[in-house]
Amino acid sequence: MTDYTTVKTLLETELRQQEQAYPLAEKAFHSLMLLHKQPTERVCLCFHGFTAGPYQFEPLGRRFFNAGYNVVVPLLPGHGRAGNWGKDNPPPLPVDPKEYLRFAVQWLNLAQRLGHRVVVCGLSGGGTLAAWLALEKATAIERAILFAPYLSGSSKVVDLFVQHADTFFTWTKTVAPSYPGFDVAALRAILEIGQHCLKRVRQAPVAPTFTISSESDKAVSNVDHKRFFEAALKQQPLSWYNRFDKVLDIPHTMMTEQEGNRYQNLLIVMTQAFVESELTWIEVEEIAYYMTKGRTFRAVVADLGLAAKASKDMPAMMTMVDKWSIVVGRELSAKGRGW
């Protein structure tokens, strides 16, 4: 308990003083620390997106805090600094992937002192860091939620540009506080970690992951999200996947209503369903299949003996599962076996 109090004081007081000394461009960039008076059963460690800030995880973080979790959303290295940034004076974002990886491990070590089980989340570049921890520190992570992780860009042309260009990129649209642009070498650092994760997941143990994509996302590759999930599923049956239909128009910045996601609350409920359930993906598909027969979620899980493994938020999650693809897949599989 003394150790917990020390870490809590460090995060709530000393870290805030350190960030005030930078100074930061906006209050929204301050690291978000939502800590109870004592260690909790679960602690949620969240990594925000590239050139963004901890504000992206405030809605999810507060939901988890109210559910009894400790929540930490640290400001990524080099992010959020006040300054007259531009081509001739780029923001101080890391260009060495190792700086991000050291940061991720450091915060995992701190999170482990705040609760018994660690849940790690991340959006975009932060999702890449969460994926890396799920692979490299698999036994230390209870669950990992990857929101549109930056494993690769939306096209091979974009990837080639990021891999080889040495120039300054300016954002064409800003929907939330962020740097106006960045050196492409800084984004390359994240891409290198993402490419490593895509290779590593095919051969290494991985923590249970929930990979979440959107068909409306124009920034990152949904194809590689699916590939990551399929490879993870072979290693870890508790891994899940969801891709939001294009009709929902959920952007890459999917964590908040302010950044364009009208279904913010649904995303949060789906996340909590994953964290608090013990269902394998095969069991999720089984539930979805029988629900297409006109049966309710409650009736299906009761008949399958899965009620104790499903969180109270699973019915909402099941509304997003692609039931049609599951039915078609089963029918094609049955035909292939000559049934």
N, C-alpha and C positions, 0 to 999 in steps of 0.2 A: 504494500500500500504506500510506503514511503517512496519507493521507486516511482510509482505511478504519479504521486503528487509532484515529484521533481520534474518528470517529463511533462506533465500537464502545465506546470508553471513555465517551463521552457517554451512550450508551444504557444501558450496564451499571452505571455508577457514579453519574453526576450525575443522571440521571433518577430512579433509585431514591432518592437522597437528597432530591430535590425532592418525591417522592411521600410519603416518610416525614414530611415537614414539614407535611403537610395537617392532621391525619393521616388515613389510610384506615381504613375500618371493619373490613376483613378482609384477611388476607394474600392472599386470592384476587383482590383488586382490583388488586394491583400489576401494572403492565405486564409482559408476558412477553417476554423477549428470549432467543432461542436462536440464538446466533451462533457460527460457526466461526472459526478463527484467520485466515482470509483470505476475500476476496470469493468468492461462489459463483456458479455458472451461473444459478441461480434464487434469488430471494428472495420469500418469501411474506408479504404484509402483510394482517393479519386485523383486522376490526372487530367487536367483540362487540355484543350486543343492548342495547336501551334499558333502562336501570336495572340492567343486569347488569354483568359484568366480564370481564376477559381469561381467567379460568378456563374459560370456555366453549370456548376454542380450544386448550386444553392438549393433549388427545388428538390432534387433527389436527396441531397444531404440532409435537409430538414425532415424529409419523410423517414429516412433511416434513423435519424436522431430520435424522432418521436416514437419509433418502434423499439427504442432501447439500445441502439448502436452508438458507439463513439464514431465520429466522422472527422477525417482530416483531408483537406484539399489544398496541397501545397502549391505555391507559385513556382512554375517551372524555371529552370536556370535562364537568366538573361531576359526574362519576360517582364512586361509591365512597367519598364522604367520610363520616367519622364524625360523628354528630350526633343530636340529639333531634328528628328530623324529623316533621312532621305538618302539618295544615291551616294552623295559624298560623305554622309555620316550615318551609316546603317546601324540599326539597333543591335545591341550586344548579344545576339543569339548564338548559342554554341554551334560550332561547325565540326566538332569532334563527337561522334556517337558515344564515346566512352564517358563523356561528361554527363549525359542523360542517364546512362546505365548506372553509374556510381550514385547519382541522385536517387534513382528508383530503389536501389538496394538500401541506401541510407534511410529512406522513408519507410520501407518495409520493416527494417529493424526497429524503427520508432513505433510503427503501428503494432508490432508484436508485443510491445510493452503497455499497450492501451486496451487490449482485449485478448480473448482466448483463441478466436478464429478470425482470420483476416480475409475480407472480401476486397478485391481490387477492381476498380472501374476506370475506364478511360475513353475519351472522345478523340477521334482522329489521331493526331500524333500522340496524344495521351493514351489512346487505345493501343497504339503500337507498344508503348512502354508496358501497359498492362499485359499484353500478349507475351512480351519478353519475360516478364516476371512469372507468368503462368507456366512458361516452359522451363526457365532456368531455376526457378524456385518453386517447383510444382508442389512439393510436400509442405511448403509453408503457406500455401494459398488454398482457402476453402472453395472459393468461387472467383471467377474472373468474368467481368462483363465488358465486352469490346463494342463500343458504340462507333460504327463506321471507322474502324481502325485503318490507318494509313499504311497498308502493306504494299501497295503500288498505286499509281495514278489511274485516272479514268481512261487513259489510252497509253499505248506504247510510245507514242510520240512525246507525250508529256513526261514519261519516265526518262526517255533519252535526253530531253531538255534538262531535267533536274540532275541527271547523272553527269552531264558534261558542260553545262553552261556556267559561266562565271560572270554573273550580271546581277543587277538589282531588279527585283520584281515588285511592281506596285499594285496593290489591290484596286480593283475597279469598283468595288462596292463594299461598304462597311456597315454592318447591321448592329454592331456592338463595339465597345471599346477594344481597340487593338492597334498594333503598329500599322502605319500606312503602307508598309512594304517590308522587304527583307532581302538579304543576299541569298541567292539560290543555294549557295553552299550550305546555308543553315538548314534548309529543307532537305538537302541531300543527306544530312546526318540522320534524320528521321527515316528516310527511305532505306538507307542501309540497314537499319535495325529491322524494318518491315520485311525486307528481302531475306534477312537472316531467319526471321520467324517462319516465313513460308517454307524454307528448306528444313528448318529444325523440327517443325511440327510433324513431319513425315517419319521421323525416326526417334523422337524423344518422348518420354512421359510428359503429360500435360495436366494441369489442374482442370477441373470442370469449367468449361467456358461457354458463354452465351454470346454469339456473334450476331450483331444486329446491323442490318443494312437498310437502305431505302432505294427504290428504283428511281427516285427523283434526284438522287445524289450525283452531282456532276464533277465531284472532286476526286473520288477514289474508286477503285475497282470492286464492284460487287461480285464479279467473277472470282477474284482472289479471296474475297470473304467466304464464298461458298467452298472454295478449295480448302481453305484453312479449316473450316468447320468439318468437312468430310474427312480430312486427315486427322483432326483432333478426335473425332468420334471413334475412329479405329483404335485410338489409344485410351480414350476416356468416354465410356458410354453415357455419362451424365452431362455431356456437352449438348447444347441446344443451338438453334439457328432460327432467325426470322428476318425476312425481307419485306419491308412495308411496300404495299402496292403503290403504283404511280398515282392512282386516283387520290391518295391521301396527301400527295404533294409535300412530303416531309423532306426538308433539305439536309445537307451535310451537317449543318449546325442544329442537331436535333434535340438538344437537351432542354431548351426553354421555349416558351411562347414568344418571348422577346426576339429570339433569333429565328423564328419562323415555324416552329412546330405547334400547330393548333391542338395536337394530341399529346401534349406534354404529360398529362396525368396518366394516360394510357401507357405511355412508355415507362413511367415510374412504377406502375402497378405490375407490368410485365417483368420488370427487373426484380421487384420484390418477390414475385412468384417463383422466379428461378432460384433466388438465394434461399428461400424458405421451403423449397420442395426437394424431394429425394427421388424424383422421377427420372428414369433414363429417357433418352430421345425415342427409343423404340416404344416405351410405354406411352409417351406423349402422342406418338403417331397412332397407337392402338386406341387410345381414348378418342382421338379425332376421327378415326375411321368409324367407330360405332356411333359417334354423334351424327354422322351423315345419314344414319338410319332413322333419324327423327327422335333420338333418345337424348335426355338431358345429361349434362355433365355429372350431376350427382348420382344419377342412376347407373351410368356407365362405370364410374370409379368404384361404386359399391359392388357391382357385379364382378369387376376385375380384381377386387381386393386391394385397390390402390388408394383408398380414401385417406389412410394415415400418412401416405407419402406426398400428398398434394396440399399445397398451401391454400389458404382461404382466397388468394388472388388468382388461382389457376383458371376459374371460369372466364375471367377477362382475358387471360393469356390465350385460352383456346379460341377466342373469337378471331385471333390473328393468325392462327396456324392455317397453312394452305391445305385445307382438307381435300380439295379437288385433286391436287397433285398426288396426295397419298392414295386416294381411290384409284386414280389412273395407274399409278405405279404398281399397286397390288394386282390390278387386272392384267397388266402387261406381264407381270411376273408369273401369274397363274397360267396365262396362255403359253408362256415360254416353257412351263413345266408340263404342258399338255393337258391341263385340267379342263 
